[in-house]
Amino acid sequence: GKQLQFLSSLPTLAPTNESENATEVVLIDINDILAVVNKTDGDRMYMVRLRSTSKKQGAFQHAINNNYNKQDLMGRTLRLVVPKIEPPYVNYVNFSDAEQLARGYGPGVVIEILKEMGRKLNLTYEIIPFPDGQWGALDNGTWTGAFGMMYRKEADILGGAAIMQYDRGLITDLTFPFQYAPTAMLIRSPDRYNDNTWLIVTQPFKWEVWGLTGLSIVLSGVILYVFVRFLRCTDEVQYTMVNSVWVFFSISVQQGLPVQPRSWSCRVMLAMWWLASITLMATFTGSLVALFAVDKTYMPFNNIQQLVSLVQRGSWRIVMDGTTTTRTNMIRESESQTYKDLWYEISVNKKVTYVKGIDAGVQYVIDNGNCVLLGPEDALKYWDTVDCRLKKLDEGILPTYLSIPFAKDSDYSTYASNMIRDLVERGFIDKWIHDYTAYMAAKKATNKCNRAKPEDKYLDLSKAQGAFWVLCGGFVLGVTVFIAESIYKGIRKVVICFQTGDSQLSLPESFKDVEKNFEVSLRKEEMKRSSKKYELRHSFGSNTTTSVTSSDTGGE
């Protein structure tokens, strides 16, 4: 049978061996873009009249007509216009399997769909050269670019991932959408991810955890102090308030206690605290290890609201593909206050740069800091995967659907929509995008991104400085407490001396009760230990004497 083909006399839009050089950045005058976006009322009236003269109603997707005869669609030649190469939707324009084997990856989602349709219907595609690279828009009642060719019936299929829009649906048959594609935001990866001053201290736990831990230590100390006061009659160790708090602080940092409590109530309380401190310390250690093992990227902004604030302050700039005005129109026509503010910055303050193509926009973002590229999510996700110098934000904005435009009232529109729906449901669209991205990530990923840096092998001072800051803070706090304690004790002695008239500056016994109780407890513990050691030595000495005496007697 007749094989799927395209006219070989026409050039392929992408060479087999792609250049590794940086993409040339071609800027587009913002005034030209705004002139197209700011349509006149005549253009809007023109679209209304155009809709009323259309044979089918279909502002977005075309009307479905399943009463077609497949045999009538077989063996025809369709004219195909491709506005531009836009991976992963259009990677190159060549329908032969040999070209795919030579490159190692497929031609892109749109070409794969057309290739599958051509195989089933035995079609021939005549590729129409289109060096302009413009999608086209309605300008003063005239359609320009690739959509202008579709409107003038100079092409049967527009080979690209076209955003489904009202005005486009009036002049073409937009097929069933093959992909949901919100607008993504791509920036250059931050040169410095975060401030490491307190990294080793603050990052493993949030401030809420640290605060709750400190509060638990203080409250537990108060409870222990109350317990030992009620258990005074049971010969319990009489901790002071400061010593009670210090007991739990020592436990939290895995330190032992000089004097253990005697009552079971206090022992159980301390045992539970030991278990909690072990768990907390293990969690801290694991979080710290993971922190050094996995890089965290701290983005300058995380959503469109924060971006607009940065643009308003003049610290960031918008970059967009000037070959299409679709996303610019979406920002202009949005009723959200955020997008109204963004449109004001774009149209009035001109805080936007338009480039020719997504590749040029990516290169512009790499070359210039504090710039964000707005573009199709799949395309920007691809660049985020293959180049570590770039980072795509998680949040998507301006949701869109992608479709393949056919000529208005085309015989192939319904067949193509049914086939696309089947491919989407069977997962082929996602597979083609994933395969291309994975292949290019393995082939073109920037080598310097994979090189081990010296700072990655060792824990440098930048990351470990937090521990030394804690040490310095401890020194400062200790000296401060020492000075305060000395001043307090000196003032107290002077006050007591003044009240009692005693020139010796001695403290009354009532002020020393707490200290004496604690010291007595310590002496009792020491006496018990000494008594046990004496008993052990005495027992060992008695056994030795008995053994020696028996031996001597036996010898006689």
Secondary structure, DSSP 8 states (H G I E B T S, - for coil): ----EE-TTS--SS-SS---S-----EE-HHHHHHHHS--HHHHHHHHHHHHT-SS--SSB--------HHHHTT-EEEEE----BTTTBS-----HHHHHHHSS-S-HHHHHHHHHHHHHT-EEEEE--TT-----EETTEE-HHHHHHHTTS-SEE-S-EE--HHHHHHEEE-S-SEE--EEEEEE--S-----TTHHHHSSS-HHHHHHHHHHHHHHHHHHHHHHHHTGGGT-----HHHHHHHHHHHHTT---SS---SHHHHHHHHHHHHHHHHHHHHHHHHHHHHHHS-----S-SSHHHHHHHHHHTS-EEEEETT--HHHHHHHH--SHHHHHHHHHHHTS--EEEESSHHHHHHHHHHSSSEEEEEEHHHHHHHHHH-TTEEE-S--BS--EEE-EEETT-TTHHHHHHHHHHHHHTTHHHHHHHHHHHHHHHHHS-GGGTS--HHHHS--HHHHHHHHHHHHHHHHHHHHHHHHHHHHHHHHHHHHHHHH--TT----GGGGHHHHHHHHHHHHHHHHHHHHHHHHHHHHHHHHHHHHHHHHHHH-
